[in-house]
């Protein structure tokens, strides 16, 4: 049965990196039996420019009907003066909320060919393989009340609400423990239970969920310590599960352990495994249109899509092997270049991975 993929290039370098993703998918469709069809849509700043909203109803309707969504990136400095309700990021948050994509998977993997691209010592990062499971549709990013108000004194005050229900914590906990069962059976739950009552509940619920997974070892860590431990001894972690805001910060920190944020994919899944897939690096408007962005995070996001939503794990592995092969050839975009390697453009990197799919 043909699977439907909604392609949302978005803003900035989104157009360039998405072209390489589609190139790889077309190759798999032509030569390796992948049965998919594409639909295209607008989101973020590109959607605002045309429709006055970062998430048009047409895009949301197509997203709900698709089997998987492939997203480039959203945002650009020119939109920062807009009201927060129509900024490009609201399109991304809206998709996550409307599609109930509560479980965000962000792997941080150190490819052996890129060990020296990391700012950390090779012995600290060699062999690194962490999965950060971030709760994505709750917490302080979505909590209400929120806003900016003027007090009786005339001073303005900004306020946001951090809130999690027991059921929200349970479902992200189960997502993390299920993943850990397929890895090294260790989960570290990151919170701030010594200060925030909301994450005190988070810790209590994680302990309850762990009772259903006796093979998995559960540990706990305050977020400030976790941030420090990620750069001190990152290989102590297997699966990290945490809140929306903490996961946002820690996953970007973990990405830099690997040498470049341009190497890391992500998946955002609902309860049935339908997902939206995107690189974590953002729209990088400063290099948009220059054909120098690293497309590998996007191509690895395609691999995650094939594995988690399209039931094609063998094709996912084929992409991952192709990326490894290209790195073995010494091909690098500018962000991962080192002496003795060859700098290639966005499209040249995509061509190289596409060619390596035959292996």
N, C-alpha and C positions, 0 to 999 in steps of 0.2 A: 504494500500500500504506500502510495507516494506521500512523503512527509512535506509539510509546508514550513519554510523558513522565512520569517520576516526580517529583512535587512534594514537596519536603521543607521546610516553612516553618521548622522549628527553633525558636529561642528569641527572646526580646526583640522587636525590631521585625520579625522574620522573618514573622510572621503578616500584618502590615499591608502590607509591601512585596510579599509573594507574592500577596496578593489583587489587587494592581494588575497584576502580571505575567500572572496567569490572565485577568484582564479583557481585556488586550491580545491574548492568544492566542485567546480566545473570539471576539473581533472578527475576527481574521484567519481563523479557522475558518469563521465565518458568512458573511463577505463577500469573502474573498480566496483561497479554495480551499485553505487549510491543512488537511491531513488528519492530525489527531492525536487521541489520547485521553489522558486523565489518570488516573494513579493517585496515591494520597497515602500518605505514610508519616511516621514519627517518627524523629528523630535528635537527638543532643545532650541537653540538659537535659530537654526534653520527653519523650524516650524513657526517660531515667533515671527520671523521676518515675513512669512507668507500668510499666516493665519491670525497673528496676534496672540497666540497661546503656545506654550512650549509642548503641549500634549494635545493635539487635535483629536476630535472624536473619531475621525477616520483611522488614525494610527492606533488608537486604543482598541477599536473594533477589530482591526487586523491582528493586533497582538493577541487578543483573546482567542481568535480563531486559529492562530498558528500553532504548530507543534513545538517550535523553539524560536527565540528571538536573538538575533546577532546585532550587537550595538557597537558603534565606534567610540564616540566620546561626545560630551556636551560641554558648552561654556566658551566664553571669550570675554576679554576685558570690556568690549563695547556694550555688553549687556549688564554690567555691574551697576549702572545707574537706574536700571528698571526697578519697579516695585518688586519686592521679594516674591510675590505671588505669581509673577510671570517670568522670572529668571529661568534660564535654560535648565538649571539643576532641578527645578520643580517638575519638569517633564520626566526626568529619570526617577525621581521620588514617586511621582504619580504612577508610573508603570509598575514599580515595585509594590506599591500599595494596592492598586487595582487588580493586579495579577496574583496577589498574596504570595509574593516571592520572599519568604521569610528567612530562608537559609542561604547565606552568602559564603561560598567556599573560595578561599584565597590561598592557593599553594605558594610556598616559597621554596624553590628548588635551586640548588647550586649545581649548574652544569659544570662538569670537570674542566671543559675547555675555557671557562670564564672565571676560574678561581682567582686569577690575578687582576680581574676587573673590580673585585670587591675592595673596599677600603679597609676591610678587616684582614688580619693575618690569614694566610691559607690554611693553617692548622685549625683555625677557629671555624671556618666556613666549609671546608672540604667535606663533601658528603651530606651537606645540609638538605633536609627534606621535612618541611613543616607544613601542616594544613591548619589554617586559621578559619574557624567557623564563626562567622559574625551574624548576630541577629539583625535583621534588615528592615523590618516593618514596624518596629516599636521603639521604645526608649525616648530619649530627649529630642530626637529629630522629628518625632510625630506627636509627642505628648501635648495635651492641652490642659489648662489655658497657656497661651503664649502670646508674645507681642511686645510692644513698647508703649508705655503709658507715661502721662505727666502727673506727678504727685502734687499735693496741695502746696508744697513749697515751690513749685514751678520747675523742679528738677525732673529730668526724664529718667525712666527706669526700664531696663529690658528684663524680660522674664521668660523662662522656658520650664517645662515640666518633665521630669524624669519619672516615667511610670511603666511598670511591667506587671501583667497579670500572671498568676500561677500557670495558666495553660500556655501562655506565650513562652515562658521559661521552660516548661516541660517539653514543648515540641522542638525548640532549638537544642535542648539538651539531648533529646533522642537522636536528632540528626547528627550531632557530634559523636555520640557513642556508637551509632551505626557505622560511621566512617572509621572510627578507631578500631572497630572489630575487624576491618579489612586492612588495617595497618599494623601498628606495633602495640595496640591495646593500652594506650595511655592517653588520658585526657587531663589537661590543666584548665580549670575554670578560673577566669580572670575577673575580678570584681573590685569593689572598694567598700567591702562590708563593714569596715571599721569606722566609716564616716556616713555612708549612704544607706538608709533603711531599705530602699528599693533593691540594692544589691545584697543586702543582708538576706532578703527573701530569695534572691537569685541563688545564693550559696545554699540555703536550706533546701530549695527545690532540686538543685543539682545533686545533692546528697541523696535525696529520695529517688531520683531517676537512676542513679548509679546502682541502686539495689537490684534493678532488672538486668544489669550487665556485670555479673560477678567476675567475669574474666578481665574486665577493664579496670585499670588502676586510676582512680580519680585523685587529683591534687588540686590545691587552691593557691592563688597568688594574687596579691593586691596589684592593681594596674601599674602603679609607679615602679614597683619592684620588677614586674614583668617587662616593662620598657627597658630597664637596666639589664636584666638577664638576657634579653634578646641580643644585645651587643656584647655581653660578657661571655656567655656560653650558650649560644642558640641551639646547639644540638641536643640539649637536655629536653627539648620539647618534641612532641609528636603531633598531637591535636590540641589546639588552643580553642576554647569556646568562650565567647564574651559578648558584651552588649554592643548595640549599634555604634555608639560613639567611640567606645574603647577599641572596638574592632577596626573602625575606620582608621584610627591613628596607628595602632600596632601593626596592621597589615602593610601600611605604607613604610613603616620602619623596617619590617621584615623584608620588604622588597629590596631595599638597598643593601641588605646583606649579600644579595646575589650578584651585585655589581651594576644592575640597571633595572629601573622600574619598567623599562621597555621589554622585559623578558617574561613578565608575569601575567597570567590569565586569571579570570574569575568566572564563577557560575553563581547565579541566584535562582534558587529552586523553590517550587511550591510543594505541597504535601504529596503530589502525585508524580513528581519528577520533571514536570514541565519547567523550562528555565529560560532565563535571559543570560547571554554570555557576552563578556566584554573584557578588554584589557583594563588594567587598573590605572594606567598612566595618565589619563585625562586627555584634553584636546590639544595641548601644547601649541597654542596659537602663534607662538614666536617662530616655529619652524614649519607651520602649515604652508603647503604649496611648494615646498622646496625639494620634495622627493628624497628626504633624508631620514624620515622617521623609521623607527624599528617596528616592522610588522609582526615580529615573532610572537609577542604576547597575544596578538589577535589570532594568529594561526594556532597557537596553543589553546586559545579559547574555543576555536572550532573543534579541536580535539576533545575538549571537555564536553562540548555540545553533543558530539557523536557518542561519547561514552554515557553521559547521564540522561539525555533526553531522546536521542534517536536510535538507541539500542544498536549501535554499530561500534563496539569496542575494538574490533580488529582494525577498522579504518582509523580510529583514534590513535591506536598504537603506531599505525603506518605514518601518520603525520608527525608524531613524536620522534620516531626513528629518522624521518627525513630532516627534521630540525637538527638533531644530533649530527647527522651526516654533513649537513651544510656547515655547522660549527667546526667539525673535524677538517673540513676543506679550508678552514682559515678565513671564511667570509664573515665580515662584520659590518654592521652599520656603525655610524660615528659614535654612538653612545657606548658601544662595547669594544671599540677599537683598542688594540694594544700593539706594540711593536712586533713586527713579524707577521702581522695579519693583513688582509686586504679589505679596504673600505669599499662598500657597495651601497647603492641607493636602495630606497624602499622597494621599488619595482624589481630591481635586480635580485634582492633577497627573496622576494616572492617567487620570481622565476626559478631561482636555485632550489627552493623547497619544492616547488611543483615538479621540477625535473627529478628530484630525489625520491619522489613518491613511487617511482617505478621499481625502486630497489626492494 
